């Protein structure tokens, strides 16, 4: 059987709601990229119950639903910059397996296609 990962909604924590789209777009990009691997089953928010779509309850739901890993994070918009933080956890042990942080100026946000 293939391992599975639950992609949790990215939390937006910003002073400017005009950058809120980044958290949704990032989640969609992560789902598409992970699904393309061919060796990993990807669970999304749509596959979980409405009561379990936030924070710790979402992690517990992904564990109960059989996902091996959870991927979640946040997007913060402040001071002309966007900070994206993502984290992958092992749902069985709760151990953090990977973290990544990315900083970018908001004016360059739509120009970066790489």
N, C-alpha and C positions, 0 to 999 in steps of 0.2 A: 504494500500500500504506500501511496505517496504521502509525504508529510503535508500538513495543512497550516495555513496562516490566516488569522482573522485580522483584517485591516479595519481598525477602529477609526471613527471620524476624527479628523484633525481639529483641535481646539483653537479657535481664534481669540487672541488676547491683544487687541490693538486699540490705539487711540483713534484711528481713522477707519471707519467701516467701509470705505471705498476699496480697501484691500482685502476685504473678507473673502472675495472670490479665490484668493490664493489658497486658502485652506481646503476648499472644495476641489479646486483643480489639482492640487497636490495629491489628495486622496485618490482621485480618478486616475492620475498618472501612475501612482504606485500600484493600484489594482491592475491596470493594463500591463505594466512592465512585469509584475510578478506572475500574472496569468500567462504571459508569453513564454515563460521558462519551460513549460511542458512537463515539469517534474514536481510541481508544487500546486496543491489545491488551494484556491483563494476563496475565503469567506468574506462577505462584505456586510455592511450595516443592514442592507435590505434582507439578509438571510437570518437576522436575529429579531426577537420579539421587541416591540416598542418599549417595554418596561426596562429592557436591558441595554439600551443604546447610549449609555454614558458611563465614563469613568470606570471605577472598580467593578461595578456590576456588569459592564460590558466584557471586562476581562474574565470574570467568572463565567459569564454566559458562553464565551468562546471556548473556555476549558470544558464546560459541560457539553458543549456541542461537538467536542472531539477535535478542535483545532490544536495543533502541536505548539504553535507560536502565536503571539499577538504583536501587531505593529501599530503604534499610535504615536502621537506627538502634538506639537503646537506650532502656531504661526503667530508671531508678535510683530506688530507694526508700531514703531515709535521713532520719533526724531528723524524722519526721512530714511529710515532703514527698515528692512524686513529681516527677522530672524526666524529660521525654520529649524525645529528640533524634532528628530525622529528617534524612536527606540524600539528594539525588538526584544521581547521577553519569551522565555521558555515557559509555557503555561503549566507544565507539570511541576517544575521546581520554583518558578517565580524569579529565576536568575535573569539578569539583563545580559543579553548576548551581544548587542551592538547598539551604539548610540552615534548619532551624527548631528552636527550643527552647521548651518549654512547662514552666512550674513550677506546681505546685498542691499545696495541703495535702492530705494523705491523708484527713483526715476529710471533706473536701468532694468527694472523688473520685466517689462514687456519686450525689451531689446535683446535679452539674453535667450537665445534659442539653442544654445549648445547644451 
